Amino acid sequence: MKTLNCMLSGVVLAAFALSAGHAQVAIDVSKITCEQYVLFKVADPQHIAIWLSGYYNGKRNNMVVDVAQLKSNAEKVMRYCEANFKGTVVEAVEKLFAPDR
């Protein structure tokens, strides 16, 4: 029993060490291509969409989160990027959601 407890403690400590060992990564969102976005090469596209939503809404001084609109906009960006791998995600957002649209 004591051996089992020691082994379990070792596994738990190893798990904590692994999770603490992950390096923080800074991402320049302006350089994320649609290909990277669609294929999850940089981060989960939902996380990027949430960040972009916050960024652009912040620029407009809009502090309201419309979850349904956020999901809809993220789907639009994903569809656009699936058809335009070479462009950037920021270009997609600006093209899709320009103020005159």
N, CA, C and O atoms as CSV, one atom per row, in Angstrom:
chain,resi,resn,atom,element,x,y,z
A,1,MET,N,N,0.826,-1.194,0.000
A,1,MET,CA,C,0.000,0.000,0.000
A,1,MET,C,C,0.870,1.258,0.000
A,1,MET,O,O,0.598,2.223,-0.714
A,2,LYS,N,N,1.931,1.220,0.826
A,2,LYS,CA,C,2.821,2.376,0.898
A,2,LYS,C,C,3.494,2.625,-0.451
A,2,LYS,O,O,3.671,3.775,-0.853
A,3,THR,N,N,3.868,1.556,-1.148
A,3,THR,CA,C,4.496,1.675,-2.461
A,3,THR,C,C,3.522,2.292,-3.461
A,3,THR,O,O,3.911,3.128,-4.276
A,4,LEU,N,N,2.261,1.880,-3.397
A,4,LEU,CA,C,1.241,2.425,-4.292
A,4,LEU,C,C,1.050,3.917,-4.052
A,4,LEU,O,O,0.943,4.693,-5.002
A,5,ASN,N,N,1.007,4.324,-2.775
A,5,ASN,CA,C,0.865,5.743,-2.451
A,5,ASN,C,C,2.054,6.554,-2.952
A,5,ASN,O,O,1.884,7.662,-3.460
A,6,CYS,N,N,3.252,6.003,-2.810
A,6,CYS,CA,C,4.456,6.695,-3.297
A,6,CYS,C,C,4.419,6.839,-4.818
A,6,CYS,O,O,4.778,7.880,-5.368
A,7,MET,N,N,3.975,5.768,-5.484
A,7,MET,CA,C,3.890,5.825,-6.943
A,7,MET,C,C,2.859,6.854,-7.390
A,7,MET,O,O,3.109,7.630,-8.313
A,8,LEU,N,N,1.703,6.858,-6.735
A,8,LEU,CA,C,0.662,7.825,-7.087
A,8,LEU,C,C,1.129,9.258,-6.826
A,8,LEU,O,O,0.868,10.158,-7.624
A,9,SER,N,N,1.816,9.461,-5.711
A,9,SER,CA,C,2.351,10.788,-5.407
A,9,SER,C,C,3.350,11.226,-6.472
A,9,SER,O,O,3.361,12.382,-6.894
A,10,GLY,N,N,4.188,10.284,-6.899
A,10,GLY,CA,C,5.156,10.590,-7.951
A,10,GLY,C,C,4.484,10.959,-9.255
A,10,GLY,O,O,4.927,11.879,-9.943
A,11,VAL,N,N,3.422,10.256,-9.605
A,11,VAL,CA,C,2.685,10.555,-10.839
A,11,VAL,C,C,2.047,11.939,-10.760
A,11,VAL,O,O,2.100,12.710,-11.718
A,12,VAL,N,N,1.448,12.247,-9.619
A,12,VAL,CA,C,0.812,13.561,-9.441
A,12,VAL,C,C,1.861,14.668,-9.524
A,12,VAL,O,O,1.647,15.674,-10.201
A,13,LEU,N,N,2.982,14.492,-8.846
A,13,LEU,CA,C,4.043,15.505,-8.892
A,13,LEU,C,C,4.593,15.672,-10.307
A,13,LEU,O,O,4.882,16.791,-10.732
A,14,ALA,N,N,4.738,14.577,-11.030
A,14,ALA,CA,C,5.222,14.650,-12.413
A,14,ALA,C,C,4.229,15.410,-13.287
A,14,ALA,O,O,4.626,16.201,-14.143
A,15,ALA,N,N,2.949,15.170,-13.072
A,15,ALA,CA,C,1.926,15.877,-13.848
A,15,ALA,C,C,1.988,17.375,-13.588
A,15,ALA,O,O,1.894,18.176,-14.518
A,16,PHE,N,N,2.148,17.757,-12.312
A,16,PHE,CA,C,2.276,19.183,-11.993
A,16,PHE,C,C,3.531,19.784,-12.605
A,16,PHE,O,O,3.505,20.913,-13.094
A,17,ALA,N,N,4.618,19.046,-12.581
A,17,ALA,CA,C,5.873,19.533,-13.153
A,17,ALA,C,C,5.737,19.731,-14.654
A,17,ALA,O,O,6.249,20.706,-15.204
A,18,LEU,N,N,5.054,18.815,-15.315
A,18,LEU,CA,C,4.864,18.950,-16.760
A,18,LEU,C,C,4.003,20.159,-17.092
A,18,LEU,O,O,4.314,20.906,-18.020
A,19,SER,N,N,2.920,20.359,-16.339
A,19,SER,CA,C,2.047,21.490,-16.637
A,19,SER,C,C,2.730,22.813,-16.308
A,19,SER,O,O,2.502,23.808,-16.997
A,20,ALA,N,N,3.558,22.845,-15.277
A,20,ALA,CA,C,4.265,24.068,-14.915
A,20,ALA,C,C,5.401,24.350,-15.884
A,20,ALA,O,O,5.843,25.494,-16.001
A,21,GLY,N,N,5.879,23.330,-16.579
A,21,GLY,CA,C,7.002,23.489,-17.477
A,21,GLY,C,C,6.656,24.055,-18.837
A,21,GLY,O,O,7.559,24.339,-19.624
A,22,HIS,N,N,5.391,24.227,-19.139
A,22,HIS,CA,C,5.003,24.788,-20.433
A,22,HIS,C,C,5.426,26.250,-20.515
A,22,HIS,O,O,5.111,27.047,-19.631
A,23,ALA,N,N,6.122,26.585,-21.552
A,23,ALA,CA,C,6.570,27.960,-21.741
A,23,ALA,C,C,5.431,28.809,-22.273
A,23,ALA,O,O,4.591,28.341,-23.042
A,24,GLN,N,N,5.416,30.040,-21.859
A,24,GLN,CA,C,4.425,30.959,-22.400
A,24,GLN,C,C,4.859,31.341,-23.806
A,24,GLN,O,O,6.045,31.528,-24.076
A,25,VAL,N,N,3.896,31.451,-24.682
A,25,VAL,CA,C,4.176,31.784,-26.066
A,25,VAL,C,C,3.402,33.051,-26.413
A,25,VAL,O,O,2.195,33.138,-26.186
A,26,ALA,N,N,4.100,34.012,-26.956
A,26,ALA,CA,C,3.457,35.232,-27.426
A,26,ALA,C,C,3.190,35.078,-28.915
A,26,ALA,O,O,4.060,34.644,-29.670
A,27,ILE,N,N,1.996,35.430,-29.326
A,27,ILE,CA,C,1.591,35.273,-30.719
A,27,ILE,C,C,1.234,36.640,-31.284
A,27,ILE,O,O,0.444,37.377,-30.694
A,28,ASP,N,N,1.817,36.971,-32.420
A,28,ASP,CA,C,1.455,38.199,-33.129
A,28,ASP,C,C,0.239,37.860,-33.986
A,28,ASP,O,O,0.365,37.252,-35.049
A,29,VAL,N,N,-0.929,38.257,-33.516
A,29,VAL,CA,C,-2.191,37.900,-34.177
A,29,VAL,C,C,-2.247,38.431,-35.605
A,29,VAL,O,O,-2.886,37.826,-36.465
A,30,SER,N,N,-1.593,39.539,-35.859
A,30,SER,CA,C,-1.628,40.119,-37.205
A,30,SER,C,C,-0.928,39.242,-38.241
A,30,SER,O,O,-1.120,39.424,-39.443
A,31,LYS,N,N,-0.120,38.298,-37.777
A,31,LYS,CA,C,0.630,37.435,-38.703
A,31,LYS,C,C,0.029,36.041,-38.868
A,31,LYS,O,O,0.554,35.236,-39.636
A,32,ILE,N,N,-1.051,35.745,-38.169
A,32,ILE,CA,C,-1.677,34.423,-38.277
A,32,ILE,C,C,-2.355,34.307,-39.634
A,32,ILE,O,O,-3.236,35.101,-39.965
A,33,THR,N,N,-1.945,33.323,-40.413
A,33,THR,CA,C,-2.571,33.123,-41.717
A,33,THR,C,C,-3.867,32.346,-41.550
A,33,THR,O,O,-4.102,31.690,-40.536
A,34,CYS,N,N,-4.689,32.442,-42.568
A,34,CYS,CA,C,-5.933,31.677,-42.558
A,34,CYS,C,C,-5.646,30.180,-42.491
A,34,CYS,O,O,-6.371,29.432,-41.834
A,35,GLU,N,N,-4.600,29.753,-43.164
A,35,GLU,CA,C,-4.235,28.334,-43.120
A,35,GLU,C,C,-3.919,27.907,-41.691
A,35,GLU,O,O,-4.390,26.866,-41.233
A,36,GLN,N,N,-3.131,28.701,-40.993
A,36,GLN,CA,C,-2.792,28.391,-39.605
A,36,GLN,C,C,-4.039,28.383,-38.728
A,36,GLN,O,O,-4.182,27.543,-37.840
A,37,TYR,N,N,-4.927,29.317,-38.986
A,37,TYR,CA,C,-6.169,29.440,-38.219
A,37,TYR,C,C,-7.053,28.208,-38.412
A,37,TYR,O,O,-7.511,27.607,-37.440
A,38,VAL,N,N,-7.287,27.837,-39.669
A,38,VAL,CA,C,-8.182,26.726,-39.994
A,38,VAL,C,C,-7.617,25.392,-39.506
A,38,VAL,O,O,-8.367,24.531,-39.045
A,39,LEU,N,N,-6.312,25.223,-39.604
A,39,LEU,CA,C,-5.688,23.941,-39.278
A,39,LEU,C,C,-5.181,23.861,-37.834
A,39,LEU,O,O,-4.421,22.951,-37.500
A,40,PHE,N,N,-5.599,24.818,-36.962
A,40,PHE,CA,C,-5.235,24.810,-35.537
A,40,PHE,C,C,-3.716,24.823,-35.341
A,40,PHE,O,O,-3.233,24.253,-34.362
A,41,LYS,N,N,-2.951,25.448,-36.231
A,41,LYS,CA,C,-1.494,25.414,-36.134
A,41,LYS,C,C,-0.929,26.366,-35.081
A,41,LYS,O,O,0.185,26.160,-34.598
A,42,VAL,N,N,-1.675,27.393,-34.724
A,42,VAL,CA,C,-1.184,28.367,-33.756
A,42,VAL,C,C,-1.889,28.200,-32.414
A,42,VAL,O,O,-1.248,28.143,-31.364
A,43,ALA,N,N,-3.184,28.125,-32.462
A,43,ALA,CA,C,-4.013,27.987,-31.261
A,43,ALA,C,C,-5.398,27.557,-31.705
A,43,ALA,O,O,-5.690,27.497,-32.899
A,44,ASP,N,N,-6.225,27.267,-30.756
A,44,ASP,CA,C,-7.613,26.928,-31.055
A,44,ASP,C,C,-8.270,28.145,-31.712
A,44,ASP,O,O,-8.234,29.237,-31.144
A,45,PRO,N,N,-8.866,27.981,-32.889
A,45,PRO,CA,C,-9.495,29.116,-33.569
A,45,PRO,C,C,-10.533,29.851,-32.719
A,45,PRO,O,O,-10.709,31.060,-32.871
A,46,GLN,N,N,-11.217,29.137,-31.831
A,46,GLN,CA,C,-12.187,29.805,-30.963
A,46,GLN,C,C,-11.497,30.803,-30.043
A,46,GLN,O,O,-12.029,31.882,-29.783
A,47,HIS,N,N,-10.322,30.448,-29.553
A,47,HIS,CA,C,-9.590,31.370,-28.684
A,47,HIS,C,C,-9.159,32.613,-29.453
A,47,HIS,O,O,-9.232,33.731,-28.943
A,48,ILE,N,N,-8.714,32.407,-30.670
A,48,ILE,CA,C,-8.311,33.536,-31.514
A,48,ILE,C,C,-9.517,34.408,-31.828
A,48,ILE,O,O,-9.425,35.635,-31.793
A,49,ALA,N,N,-10.645,33.781,-32.135
A,49,ALA,CA,C,-11.869,34.537,-32.441
A,49,ALA,C,C,-12.312,35.367,-31.241
A,49,ALA,O,O,-12.734,36.513,-31.399
A,50,ILE,N,N,-12.220,34.804,-30.062
A,50,ILE,CA,C,-12.601,35.546,-28.852
A,50,ILE,C,C,-11.668,36.740,-28.661
A,50,ILE,O,O,-12.120,37.841,-28.346
A,51,TRP,N,N,-10.360,36.519,-28.854
A,51,TRP,CA,C,-9.409,37.620,-28.706
A,51,TRP,C,C,-9.699,38.716,-29.725
A,51,TRP,O,O,-9.737,39.898,-29.383
A,52,LEU,N,N,-9.903,38.315,-30.984
A,52,LEU,CA,C,-10.190,39.295,-32.034
A,52,LEU,C,C,-11.467,40.071,-31.737
A,52,LEU,O,O,-11.522,41.284,-31.936
A,53,SER,N,N,-12.473,39.382,-31.271
A,53,SER,CA,C,-13.720,40.054,-30.920
A,53,SER,C,C,-13.480,41.099,-29.840
A,53,SER,O,O,-13.961,42.228,-29.943
A,54,GLY,N,N,-12.744,40.727,-28.817
A,54,GLY,CA,C,-12.436,41.679,-27.752
A,54,GLY,C,C,-11.630,42.860,-28.251
A,54,GLY,O,O,-11.873,44.001,-27.858
A,55,TYR,N,N,-10.671,42.584,-29.117
A,55,TYR,CA,C,-9.825,43.645,-29.658
A,55,TYR,C,C,-10.644,44.659,-30.462
A,55,TYR,O,O,-10.571,45.864,-30.221
A,56,TYR,N,N,-11.423,44.151,-31.419
A,56,TYR,CA,C,-12.183,45.067,-32.274
A,56,TYR,C,C,-13.322,45.745,-31.525
A,56,TYR,O,O,-13.614,46.912,-31.787
A,57,ASN,N,N,-13.968,45.050,-30.609
A,57,ASN,CA,C,-15.011,45.696,-29.815
A,57,ASN,C,C,-14.415,46.735,-28.877
A,57,ASN,O,O,-15.025,47.774,-28.625
A,58,GLY,N,N,-13.233,46.458,-28.363
A,58,GLY,CA,C,-12.548,47.433,-27.519
A,58,GLY,C,C,-12.208,48.706,-28.280
A,58,GLY,O,O,-12.325,49.807,-27.742
A,59,LYS,N,N,-11.783,48.555,-29.541
A,59,LYS,CA,C,-11.486,49.726,-30.373
A,59,LYS,C,C,-12.729,50.585,-30.576
A,59,LYS,O,O,-12.633,51.800,-30.747
A,60,ARG,N,N,-13.901,49.939,-30.555
A,60,ARG,CA,C,-15.164,50.659,-30.745
A,60,ARG,C,C,-15.802,51.073,-29.416
A,60,ARG,O,O,-16.922,51.584,-29.390
A,61,ASN,N,N,-15.082,50.851,-28.320
A,61,ASN,CA,C,-15.599,51.127,-26.973
A,61,ASN,C,C,-16.901,50.377,-26.685
A,61,ASN,O,O,-17.752,50.860,-25.938
A,62,ASN,N,N,-17.046,49.215,-27.272
A,62,ASN,CA,C,-18.214,48.372,-27.036
A,62,ASN,C,C,-17.831,47.341,-25.984
A,62,ASN,O,O,-16.980,46.488,-26.235
A,63,MET,N,N,-18.443,47.409,-24.824
A,63,MET,CA,C,-18.118,46.512,-23.727
A,63,MET,C,C,-19.156,45.396,-23.545
A,63,MET,O,O,-19.168,44.724,-22.513
A,64,VAL,N,N,-20.012,45.202,-24.531
A,64,VAL,CA,C,-21.057,44.180,-24.457
A,64,VAL,C,C,-20.626,42.966,-25.272
A,64,VAL,O,O,-20.182,43.098,-26.412
A,65,VAL,N,N,-20.762,41.785,-24.677
A,65,VAL,CA,C,-20.447,40.553,-25.390
A,65,VAL,C,C,-21.758,39.915,-25.822
A,65,VAL,O,O,-22.559,39.497,-24.987
A,66,ASP,N,N,-21.969,39.842,-27.116
A,66,ASP,CA,C,-23.116,39.157,-27.686
A,66,ASP,C,C,-22.614,37.778,-28.112
A,66,ASP,O,O,-22.002,37.639,-29.171
A,67,VAL,N,N,-22.868,36.774,-27.302
A,67,VAL,CA,C,-22.310,35.446,-27.521
A,67,VAL,C,C,-22.777,34.859,-28.845
A,67,VAL,O,O,-21.986,34.248,-29.565
A,68,ALA,N,N,-24.038,35.035,-29.170
A,68,ALA,CA,C,-24.560,34.503,-30.435
A,68,ALA,C,C,-23.862,35.168,-31.619
A,68,ALA,O,O,-23.510,34.502,-32.593
A,69,GLN,N,N,-23.665,36.473,-31.531
A,69,GLN,CA,C,-22.973,37.201,-32.602
A,69,GLN,C,C,-21.516,36.775,-32.695
A,69,GLN,O,O,-20.978,36.636,-33.793
A,70,LEU,N,N,-20.876,36.566,-31.556
A,70,LEU,CA,C,-19.490,36.107,-31.535
A,70,LEU,C,C,-19.362,34.766,-32.256
A,70,LEU,O,O,-18.454,34.582,-33.067
A,71,LYS,N,N,-20.263,33.835,-31.964
A,71,LYS,CA,C,-20.240,32.529,-32.627
A,71,LYS,C,C,-20.476,32.666,-34.124
A,71,LYS,O,O,-19.789,32.035,-34.927
A,72,SER,N,N,-21.438,33.482,-34.495
A,72,SER,CA,C,-21.755,33.693,-35.906
A,72,SER,C,C,-20.566,34.306,-36.646
A,72,SER,O,O,-20.215,33.870,-37.742
A,73,ASN,N,N,-19.961,35.307,-36.045
A,73,ASN,CA,C,-18.805,35.959,-36.672
A,73,ASN,C,C,-17.626,34.996,-36.793
A,73,ASN,O,O,-16.925,34.998,-37.805
A,74,ALA,N,N,-17.405,34.172,-35.765
A,74,ALA,CA,C,-16.308,33.202,-35.811
A,74,ALA,C,C,-16.534,32.194,-36.939
A,74,ALA,O,O,-15.585,31.795,-37.616
A,75,GLU,N,N,-17.781,31.784,-37.140
A,75,GLU,CA,C,-18.100,30.863,-38.238
A,75,GLU,C,C,-17.856,31.520,-39.598
A,75,GLU,O,O,-17.373,30.870,-40.525
A,76,LYS,N,N,-18.186,32.796,-39.715
A,76,LYS,CA,C,-17.948,33.525,-40.967
A,76,LYS,C,C,-16.455,33.615,-41.271
A,76,LYS,O,O,-16.028,33.420,-42.409
A,77,VAL,N,N,-15.677,33.910,-40.250
A,77,VAL,CA,C,-14.227,33.995,-40.434
A,77,VAL,C,C,-13.673,32.627,-40.830
A,77,VAL,O,O,-12.811,32.537,-41.704
A,78,MET,N,N,-14.159,31.575,-40.199
A,78,MET,CA,C,-13.684,30.226,-40.522
A,78,MET,C,C,-14.009,29.886,-41.976
A,78,MET,O,O,-13.147,29.382,-42.696
A,79,ARG,N,N,-15.234,30.154,-42.417
A,79,ARG,CA,C,-15.612,29.861,-43.810
A,79,ARG,C,C,-14.767,30.682,-44.785
A,79,ARG,O,O,-14.312,30.166,-45.806
A,80,TYR,N,N,-14.564,31.946,-44.469
A,80,TYR,CA,C,-13.742,32.800,-45.333
A,80,TYR,C,C,-12.314,32.244,-45.415
A,80,TYR,O,O,-11.741,32.139,-46.500
A,81,CYS,N,N,-11.762,31.898,-44.279
A,81,CYS,CA,C,-10.381,31.408,-44.245
A,81,CYS,C,C,-10.235,30.054,-44.934
A,81,CYS,O,O,-9.196,29.777,-45.533
A,82,GLU,N,N,-11.251,29.216,-44.858
A,82,GLU,CA,C,-11.192,27.928,-45.555
A,82,GLU,C,C,-11.051,28.129,-47.064
A,82,GLU,O,O,-10.449,27.305,-47.752
A,83,ALA,N,N,-11.605,29.214,-47.566
A,83,ALA,CA,C,-11.546,29.508,-49.006
A,83,ALA,C,C,-10.363,30.396,-49.378
A,83,ALA,O,O,-10.073,30.572,-50.561
A,84,ASN,N,N,-9.680,30.956,-48.387
A,84,ASN,CA,C,-8.586,31.916,-48.634
A,84,ASN,C,C,-7.404,31.625,-47.715
A,84,ASN,O,O,-7.081,32.436,-46.846
A,85,PHE,N,N,-6.759,30.481,-47.898
A,85,PHE,CA,C,-5.669,30.055,-47.023
A,85,PHE,C,C,-4.506,31.040,-46.958
A,85,PHE,O,O,-3.849,31.139,-45.921
A,86,LYS,N,N,-4.240,31.755,-48.018
A,86,LYS,CA,C,-3.028,32.592,-48.078
A,86,LYS,C,C,-3.153,33.903,-47.313
A,86,LYS,O,O,-2.141,34.461,-46.888
A,87,GLY,N,N,-4.348,34.399,-47.130
A,87,GLY,CA,C,-4.527,35.664,-46.422
A,87,GLY,C,C,-4.337,35.502,-44.922
A,87,GLY,O,O,-4.130,34.394,-44.426
A,88,THR,N,N,-4.410,36.614,-44.209
A,88,THR,CA,C,-4.315,36.562,-42.748
A,88,THR,C,C,-5.712,36.620,-42.146
A,88,THR,O,O,-6.677,37.020,-42.797
A,89,VAL,N,N,-5.787,36.216,-40.909
A,89,VAL,CA,C,-7.069,36.247,-40.202
A,89,VAL,C,C,-7.518,37.696,-40.005
A,89,VAL,O,O,-8.707,37.997,-40.105
A,90,VAL,N,N,-6.584,38.575,-39.729
A,90,VAL,CA,C,-6.931,39.985,-39.550
A,90,VAL,C,C,-7.510,40.556,-40.845
A,90,VAL,O,O,-8.485,41.307,-40.811
A,91,GLU,N,N,-6.914,40.203,-41.979
A,91,GLU,CA,C,-7.474,40.648,-43.268
A,91,GLU,C,C,-8.890,40.116,-43.443
A,91,GLU,O,O,-9.766,40.835,-43.924
A,92,ALA,N,N,-9.119,38.878,-43.060
A,92,ALA,CA,C,-10.454,38.281,-43.169
A,92,ALA,C,C,-11.458,39.059,-42.322
A,92,ALA,O,O,-12.549,39.386,-42.789
A,93,VAL,N,N,-11.090,39.352,-41.086
A,93,VAL,CA,C,-11.981,40.080,-40.177
A,93,VAL,C,C,-12.277,41.467,-40.735
A,93,VAL,O,O,-13.424,41.913,-40.746
A,94,GLU,N,N,-11.236,42.138,-41.194
A,94,GLU,CA,C,-11.437,43.492,-41.716
A,94,GLU,C,C,-12.278,43.506,-42.981
A,94,GLU,O,O,-13.069,44.425,-43.197
A,95,LYS,N,N,-12.108,42.495,-43.811
A,95,LYS,CA,C,-12.911,42.412,-45.035
A,95,LYS,C,C,-14.368,42.073,-44.711
A,95,LYS,O,O,-15.288,42.676,-45.263
A,96,LEU,N,N,-14.569,41.124,-43.830
A,96,LEU,CA,C,-15.923,40.680,-43.491
A,96,LEU,C,C,-16.714,41.682,-42.673
A,96,LEU,O,O,-17.928,41.804,-42.837
A,97,PHE,N,N,-16.035,42.396,-41.797
A,97,PHE,CA,C,-16.747,43.235,-40.829
A,97,PHE,C,C,-16.354,44.705,-40.903
A,97,PHE,O,O,-16.375,45.414,-39.897
A,98,ALA,N,N,-15.998,45.156,-42.096
A,98,ALA,CA,C,-15.677,46.574,-42.281
A,98,ALA,C,C,-16.885,47.418,-41.863
A,98,ALA,O,O,-18.025,46.980,-42.021
A,99,PRO,N,N,-16.649,48.616,-41.333
A,99,PRO,CA,C,-17.746,49.443,-40.850
A,99,PRO,C,C,-18.865,49.692,-41.849
A,99,PRO,O,O,-20.012,49.901,-41.454
A,100,ASP,N,N,-18.543,49.672,-43.141
A,100,ASP,CA,C,-19.584,49.960,-44.127
A,100,ASP,C,C,-20.425,48.733,-44.472
A,100,ASP,O,O,-21.276,48.804,-45.359
A,101,ARG,N,N,-20.208,47.630,-43.802
A,101,ARG,CA,C,-20.972,46.394,-44.067
A,101,ARG,C,C,-22.076,46.226,-43.082
A,101,ARG,O,O,-22.820,45.248,-43.150
